[in-house]
Amino acid sequence: MKPAPVVLITGAAAGIGKATALAFARLGYRLLVTDLKAESGPPLLAELKAAGGDARYVVADQAKETDAILAVNTAMEAFGQLDVAINNAGTEGDQTLGLENQTDANVRRTLGVNAEGVLWCLKHEIPALRRSGGGAIVNVSSVAGHVGLETCGAYVASKHAVEGLTKAAALELACFGIRVNAVAPGAIQTDMIDRAVGAGDTDARRAIEGMHPLGRMGTPEEVAAAILFLASDAASFITGQSLAVDGGWLAR
Ligand SMILES: NC(=O)c1ccc[n+]([C@@H]2O[C@H](COP(=O)([O-])OP(=O)(O)OC[C@H]3O[C@@H](n4cnc5c(N)ncnc54)[C@H](O)[C@@H]3O)[C@@H](O)[C@H]2O)c1
């Protein structure tokens, strides 16, 4: 019997990464999941196991090349193959700073995790995917990878970088049978959006909801569904694309 496919997901302890990990687990994938804190591992692994997934957890900071190496090596040692990689981890940074008030720390961290981090992931996922005979990569971008957002310059720059990396990687890897796509979520109901606009029924939340023609934020599960589609054989002729999961935001 063919062994179950293997997926690596960064930033899987919460939000979109967790919903995506649970969706792959329900399909019977074996999973290598990462996040920042050791204590996030046991509860995540328990949920993935209950959903049907054989999973391993690695404490890893997506900003660090050494942690990308660790995650990929652990997946290969545990499972012997890598078929799908979801580069999801991201930070919103400080979205209250205008460009005139940017700090070295905010720019370094936001670009380090969201942009350079995706590049380090790609660098080390590629040889493993090649050894496994090809596969699919999905990078988690944002509507901020397509349009500007006031006071979010570092985040916008980082997500535009993800869009560019996705296209460059798609071209470079097509000859190896590796497809590379992105999803571009609008505002999605996760801890990240709560930090950005407040958890209650705030004016900021209503303003963000109003950016979506569908009149609401999305759910992590709605983004996970798009990621699963792009990673699946149903998307076998799709590469170098960015699929907006944004309730119509970018259609305006
Ligand atoms: N929530 C939104 O509205 C929204 C919109 C567009 C794009 N996104 C993108 O989706 C992705 C996931 O966001 P989310 O809303 O689920 O966020 P979240 O903050 O709810 O969850 C992110 C998870 O990633 C982990 N993480 C953060 N930095 C990390 C790092 N350096 N290395 C490893 N793990 C790290 C966190 O600990 C957390 O478990 C991000 O790339 C984000 O930019 C989110």
The ligand as a MOL file (V3000), in Angstrom:
LIG
                    3D

  0  0  0     0  0            999 V3000
M  V30 BEGIN CTAB
M  V30 COUNTS 44 48 0 0 0
M  V30 BEGIN ATOM
M  V30 1 N -5.9870 36.5930 10.1550 0
M  V30 2 C -6.0040 37.3760 9.0880 0
M  V30 3 O -6.8690 38.2540 8.9570 0
M  V30 4 C -4.9960 37.1910 7.9840 0
M  V30 5 C -5.2170 37.8700 6.7840 0
M  V30 6 C -4.3270 37.7210 5.7410 0
M  V30 7 C -3.2240 36.9090 5.9060 0
M  V30 8 N -3.0170 36.2740 7.0890 0 CHG=1
M  V30 9 C -1.8210 35.4500 7.1910 0
M  V30 10 O -2.1690 34.1390 7.5780 0
M  V30 11 C -1.0950 33.5520 8.2920 0
M  V30 12 C -1.6220 32.9750 9.5860 0
M  V30 13 O -2.2270 34.0290 10.3130 0
M  V30 14 P -3.3010 33.7730 11.4720 0
M  V30 15 O -4.3470 34.7970 11.3090 0
M  V30 16 O -3.6700 32.3480 11.5540 0 CHG=-1
M  V30 17 O -2.3800 34.2120 12.7230 0
M  V30 18 P -2.4280 33.7840 14.2590 0
M  V30 19 O -1.5890 34.7940 14.9490 0
M  V30 20 O -3.8320 33.5880 14.6890 0
M  V30 21 O -1.6780 32.3790 14.2510 0
M  V30 22 C -0.3770 32.3110 13.7470 0
M  V30 23 C 0.3760 31.1350 14.3240 0
M  V30 24 O 1.7080 31.2130 13.8050 0
M  V30 25 C 2.6270 31.2210 14.8730 0
M  V30 26 N 3.7880 32.0170 14.5160 0
M  V30 27 C 3.8990 33.3750 14.4990 0
M  V30 28 N 5.1400 33.7210 14.1330 0
M  V30 29 C 5.8140 32.5740 13.9330 0
M  V30 30 C 7.1500 32.2880 13.5470 0
M  V30 31 N 8.0440 33.2550 13.3590 0
M  V30 32 N 7.5150 30.9950 13.3870 0
M  V30 33 C 6.6260 29.9870 13.6260 0
M  V30 34 N 5.3590 30.2020 14.0060 0
M  V30 35 C 4.9620 31.4810 14.1590 0
M  V30 36 C 1.8810 31.7910 16.0690 0
M  V30 37 O 2.4770 31.3770 17.3020 0
M  V30 38 C 0.4790 31.2150 15.8530 0
M  V30 39 O 0.3450 29.9310 16.4150 0
M  V30 40 C -0.0500 34.6550 8.4720 0
M  V30 41 O 0.9640 34.5290 7.5030 0
M  V30 42 C -0.8450 35.9130 8.2500 0
M  V30 43 O -0.0400 36.9910 7.8070 0
M  V30 44 C -3.8790 36.3800 8.1340 0
M  V30 END ATOM
M  V30 BEGIN BOND
M  V30 1 1 1 2
M  V30 2 2 2 3
M  V30 3 1 2 4
M  V30 4 1 4 5
M  V30 5 2 4 44
M  V30 6 2 5 6
M  V30 7 1 6 7
M  V30 8 2 7 8
M  V30 9 1 8 9
M  V30 10 1 8 44
M  V30 11 1 9 10
M  V30 12 1 9 42
M  V30 13 1 10 11
M  V30 14 1 11 12
M  V30 15 1 11 40
M  V30 16 1 12 13
M  V30 17 1 13 14
M  V30 18 2 14 15
M  V30 19 1 14 16
M  V30 20 1 14 17
M  V30 21 1 17 18
M  V30 22 2 18 19
M  V30 23 1 18 20
M  V30 24 1 18 21
M  V30 25 1 21 22
M  V30 26 1 22 23
M  V30 27 1 23 24
M  V30 28 1 23 38
M  V30 29 1 24 25
M  V30 30 1 25 26
M  V30 31 1 25 36
M  V30 32 1 26 27
M  V30 33 1 26 35
M  V30 34 2 27 28
M  V30 35 1 28 29
M  V30 36 1 29 30
M  V30 37 2 29 35
M  V30 38 1 30 31
M  V30 39 2 30 32
M  V30 40 1 32 33
M  V30 41 2 33 34
M  V30 42 1 34 35
M  V30 43 1 36 37
M  V30 44 1 36 38
M  V30 45 1 38 39
M  V30 46 1 40 41
M  V30 47 1 40 42
M  V30 48 1 42 43
M  V30 END BOND
M  V30 END CTAB
M  END
